[in-house]
């Protein structure tokens, strides 16, 4: 397989979007930790301080690791998606196996101008491959490139 240097990184706005996602979860965790602290007689910080450390780590380090652990390559009539921090997955989808392609956006992705490209393939194992963190225009262009390649192959 190709080296990781041949992979195209995701859009840098993906890191910011991940931080917002983790901030939302972090606020919920800190509210729960605050409630737990008030339930404990005498405020000790035994729950709140570890929760604050976890949230801080999740906001600072985790988005960077996730961003750096993902990449893709669109070449030679195939889409290659690499992901995973602890457990790496390197998925190659030949265009000939593609059934249909979706470009989706959630509310945060829309706010950051990002999209998720999902390629559905024939078969049951790993029947769909998602690639989040793409600029919306890039995701739609990739979808059209894959469609054009499929049309060329079927003629």
C-alpha positions in Angstrom: 0.0 0.0 0.0 0.9 3.6 -0.3 2.7 5.4 2.5 0.8 7.7 4.8 2.6 10.6 3.1 0.5 10.1 0.0 -2.7 10.8 2.0 -4.6 14.0 1.7 -5.4 15.5 5.1 -8.8 16.6 6.1 -9.9 20.2 6.2 -8.3 22.1 9.2 -11.8 23.3 10.2 -12.5 19.7 11.2 -10.4 20.2 14.3 -12.4 23.2 15.4 -15.7 21.3 14.8 -14.4 18.4 16.9 -13.6 20.9 19.7 -17.1 22.2 19.6 -18.5 18.7 19.8 -16.3 17.9 22.7 -17.1 21.2 24.4 -20.8 20.3 24.3 -20.1 16.9 25.9 -17.7 18.6 28.3 -20.3 21.0 29.6 -22.7 18.2 30.3 -20.0 16.3 32.1 -19.0 19.3 34.2 -22.7 20.0 35.1 -23.0 16.4 36.3 -19.7 16.7 38.2 -20.9 19.9 39.8 -24.2 18.2 40.9 -22.1 15.3 42.3 -19.9 17.8 44.2 -23.0 19.4 45.8 -24.3 16.0 46.8 -21.0 15.3 48.6 -21.0 17.0 52.0 -18.3 19.7 52.0 -17.0 20.7 48.6 -13.8 18.7 48.1 -13.2 18.8 44.3 -12.9 15.0 44.3 -15.3 14.8 41.3 -15.1 18.2 39.7 -11.3 18.4 39.3 -10.8 15.1 37.6 -13.8 15.9 35.4 -12.2 19.2 34.5 -8.9 17.5 33.6 -10.7 15.0 31.4 -12.6 17.8 29.6 -9.5 19.9 29.1 -7.6 16.9 27.7 -10.6 16.1 25.4 -10.7 19.7 24.1 -7.0 20.2 23.6 -5.5 16.8 22.6 -8.2 14.5 21.2 -9.2 16.6 18.2 -5.6 16.9 17.1 -5.1 13.2 17.4 -8.3 12.4 15.5 -7.4 14.9 12.8 -3.9 13.6 12.4 -5.1 10.0 12.4 -7.4 10.5 9.3 -6.6 10.9 5.7 -7.7 9.9 2.2 -6.5 9.3 -1.3 -8.5 9.5 -4.5 -6.4 7.9 -7.2 -6.2 5.0 -9.6 -10.0 4.5 -9.7 -10.2 3.9 -6.0 -10.9 5.8 -2.7 -8.6 5.0 0.2 -9.6 6.1 3.7 -7.3 5.7 6.6 -8.5 6.3 10.2 -8.0 5.3 13.8 -5.9 6.4 16.7 -5.4 3.1 18.6 -6.8 0.7 16.0 -5.9 1.8 12.5 -8.1 1.0 9.6 -7.0 1.4 6.0 -10.0 0.9 3.7 -9.8 0.9 -0.1 -12.9 1.1 -2.2 -12.6 0.4 -5.9 -15.0 2.6 -7.9 -16.4 -0.5 -9.6 -17.9 -1.6 -6.3 -19.7 1.7 -5.6 -23.5 1.5 -5.4 -24.2 5.1 -4.4 -22.6 8.1 -2.8 -24.0 10.4 -0.2 -22.8 13.9 0.9 -24.2 14.7 4.3 -24.0 17.7 6.6 -25.0 18.0 10.3 -25.6 21.3 11.9 -22.0 21.7 13.1 -20.7 20.6 9.8 -22.9 23.2 8.0 -21.6 25.9 10.4 -18.0 25.1 9.5 -18.7 24.5 5.8 -17.8 20.8 6.1 -19.4 17.6 4.9 -19.2 13.8 5.2 -18.8 11.8 2.1 -20.3 8.3 2.4 -19.6 5.7 -0.2 -21.9 2.7 -0.2 -20.6 -0.5 -1.8 -21.8 -3.9 -2.9 -21.5 -6.5 -0.3 -22.2 -6.8 3.4 -18.8 -6.4 5.2 -17.9 -2.7 5.4 -20.7 -1.9 3.0 -20.3 1.8 3.5 -17.2 4.0 4.1 -17.6 7.4 5.6 -15.1 10.3 5.3 -15.9 13.2 7.5 -14.1 16.5 7.7 -14.1 17.4 4.0 -14.9 20.9 2.7 -18.4 20.7 1.3 -17.2 21.7 -2.2 -14.5 19.1 -2.1 -17.0 16.4 -1.0 -19.4 17.2 -3.8 -16.5 17.4 -6.3 -15.2 13.9 -5.1 -18.8 12.6 -5.5 -18.9 13.9 -9.1 -15.4 12.5 -9.9 -16.4 9.0 -8.6 -19.7 9.2 -10.6 -17.9 10.2 -13.8 -15.4 7.3 -13.3 -18.2 4.9 -12.8 -20.0 6.2 -16.0 -16.8 5.7 -18.0 -16.4 2.1 -16.7 -20.0 1.2 -17.6 -19.8 2.4 -21.2 
